[in-house]
Amino acid sequence: MRSCLIHPCKPFAPFRIACIATLTLLLCGWSTCTAMVDFNSCQGSMPQPHIASLSPSAIPGDATSILLAVNGSEFVPQSQIMWNGSALQTTFMDSSHLEATITQQTFESFGGSVGSSVQVSVRSQGSVAVSGCPNGGNSATLALVIN
């Protein structure tokens, strides 16, 4: 008769769970050990951005150049500030801050005039969709007043 050394099961991988599988190991033909094994299949996925505020919250319609700061969360280097649905050239500062320079060309190309407002949002779009994982998207919109 063979002797069998049985070791207690211990988690062996510090990964976040996207899928859970049960692994049953048969040791020496009679004893079993069941362990939960998890894999992070959402690696590289993109979170949906959230917009909290604009700075400034109003801009003059006759300004030649204004730096617009968008504050929020879940921003990534690929995030874009959207002006009435059109993407602006965006500078990623960190996961909570994006910037874009607003010029007269912005008004001419994407809309906006004195006495009106434009819709500003943030778009982050992932390149590869993984089922069950976030893939970016659009934030809510905030109105930027032009006076």
URLINNOR-V421429 format. One record per pair of residues at least 4 apart in sequence whose ideal C-beta (glycine too) atoms are under 6 Angstrom apart, sorted by the first residue. I is the first residue (numbers start at 1). J is the second residue. D is the distance in Angstrom with one decimal. If there is no record, write none. Layout:
((I,J,D) (I,J,D))
This chain:
((4,28,3.1) (6,27,5.8) (6,31,5.0) (9,33,4.5) (9,35,4.6) (15,38,5.4) (15,39,6.0) (15,40,4.4) (16,40,4.6) (17,38,4.0) (18,40,5.8) (18,41,4.1) (18,42,4.9) (19,39,5.7) (20,38,5.6) (21,37,5.2) (23,35,5.3) (23,37,4.9) (24,32,5.6) (24,34,5.2) (25,33,4.9) (26,32,5.9) (27,31,4.8) (42,133,3.8) (45,133,4.1) (45,134,5.2) (46,76,5.8) (46,124,5.3) (46,126,3.9) (46,135,5.9) (46,136,3.9) (47,74,4.0) (47,134,5.3) (48,134,6.0) (48,137,4.2) (49,74,5.0) (49,75,5.6) (49,79,5.7) (49,122,4.2) (49,124,4.8) (49,139,4.5) (50,72,4.9) (50,73,4.8) (50,74,5.6) (50,139,5.6) (51,72,4.2) (51,122,5.3) (51,139,4.1) (51,140,6.0) (51,142,5.9) (52,71,5.1) (52,72,4.6) (53,71,4.7) (54,70,6.0) (54,120,5.9) (54,142,5.6) (54,144,5.6) (55,69,4.3) (58,145,4.0) (58,147,5.5) (59,63,6.0) (59,66,5.1) (59,146,5.9) (61,114,3.6) (61,146,4.7) (65,101,5.9) (65,103,5.3) (66,102,4.7) (67,99,5.9) (67,101,5.8) (68,100,5.1) (68,102,5.2) (69,99,5.3) (70,81,5.5) (70,98,4.5) (71,97,6.0) (73,96,5.6) (75,79,4.5) (75,95,5.1) (75,98,5.6) (76,124,5.4) (77,92,4.6) (79,98,5.9) (79,122,5.4) (79,124,4.5) (80,87,4.4) (80,90,4.8) (80,123,5.1) (81,88,4.7) (81,90,4.7) (81,98,5.5) (81,100,4.6) (82,87,5.9) (82,121,4.6) (82,123,5.4) (83,88,5.2) (83,110,4.7) (83,118,5.8) (84,110,5.3) (84,111,4.8) (84,118,5.1) (84,119,5.5) (86,110,4.4) (88,100,4.2) (90,98,5.4) (90,100,5.2) (91,99,4.6) (93,97,3.8) (102,106,4.8) (105,109,5.8) (106,110,5.8) (107,112,4.7) (112,118,4.5) (112,146,5.2) (114,146,5.9) (116,146,5.6) (117,143,4.3) (117,144,6.0) (117,145,4.9) (118,144,5.1) (119,141,4.4) (120,142,5.4) (120,144,5.0) (121,138,5.6) (121,139,5.0) (121,141,4.3) (122,139,4.4) (123,138,5.1) (124,136,3.8) (125,136,4.7) (126,135,4.0) (126,136,4.7) (129,135,4.8))
